[in-house]
């Protein structure tokens, strides 16, 4: 069993681990994203309903399932002669401005 490593500059979790930071603000979430510098591996979500930041390290199988689904959708699009653009995972932010 590998224990998580959490420092001011780094968060390392074993595959399948989840870290929940309670009583956090949107600014805390933004700061964590900025320090992470968009590195792959961790998924970070903020909930305004619970004021929690969830940091997750997906299991290897999650990426495999997503890859298989993407390949299936691409095959369907090719069959229908449809064009598409693929994008890597991104962080979406809701703004009501």
VENUR-V181130 format. One record per residue. N is the residue number from 1. RES is the residue in one small letter. PHI is phi in degrees with one decimal (999 if undefined). Layout:
# VENUR-V181130
[[N & RES & PHI] [N & RES & PHI]]
This chain:
# VENUR-V181130
[[1 & x & 999] [2 & x & -98.1] [3 & x & -80.9] [4 & x & -65.7] [5 & x & -109.8] [6 & x & -130.6] [7 & x & -131.4] [8 & x & -59.0] [9 & x & -107.7] [10 & x & -150.1] [11 & x & -127.8] [12 & x & -123.7] [13 & x & -120.0] [14 & x & -72.7] [15 & x & -52.7] [16 & x & 92.5] [17 & x & -76.8] [18 & x & -138.3] [19 & x & -118.3] [20 & x & -114.0] [21 & x & -105.6] [22 & x & -92.9] [23 & x & 56.0] [24 & x & -112.3] [25 & x & -108.6] [26 & x & -60.0] [27 & x & -63.1] [28 & x & -61.4] [29 & x & -62.4] [30 & x & -58.9] [31 & x & -63.5] [32 & x & -63.4] [33 & x & -62.2] [34 & x & -65.0] [35 & x & -72.4] [36 & x & -70.6] [37 & x & 58.2] [38 & x & 56.8] [39 & x & -77.2] [40 & x & -72.8] [41 & x & 113.0] [42 & x & -98.7] [43 & x & -110.7] [44 & x & -124.1] [45 & x & -129.9] [46 & x & -117.7] [47 & x & -118.5] [48 & x & -73.7] [49 & x & -68.9] [50 & x & -107.7] [51 & x & 55.0] [52 & x & -122.6] [53 & x & -109.7] [54 & x & -109.8] [55 & x & -112.3] [56 & x & -122.9] [57 & x & -113.5] [58 & x & -62.8] [59 & x & -71.9] [60 & x & -54.4] [61 & x & -63.7] [62 & x & -61.3] [63 & x & -64.9] [64 & x & -64.5] [65 & x & -63.7] [66 & x & -64.3] [67 & x & -62.7] [68 & x & -64.1] [69 & x & -64.4] [70 & x & -61.1] [71 & x & -62.3] [72 & x & -63.7] [73 & x & -63.6] [74 & x & -62.0] [75 & x & -63.0] [76 & x & -63.9] [77 & x & -65.0] [78 & x & -61.9] [79 & x & -59.3] [80 & x & -93.0] [81 & x & 54.9] [82 & x & -96.2] [83 & x & -97.1] [84 & x & -150.4] [85 & x & -124.8] [86 & x & -100.6] [87 & x & -130.5] [88 & x & -76.7] [89 & x & -54.7] [90 & x & -132.4] [91 & x & -100.0] [92 & x & -103.5] [93 & x & -121.0] [94 & x & -84.0] [95 & x & -134.8] [96 & x & -101.0] [97 & x & -84.9]]
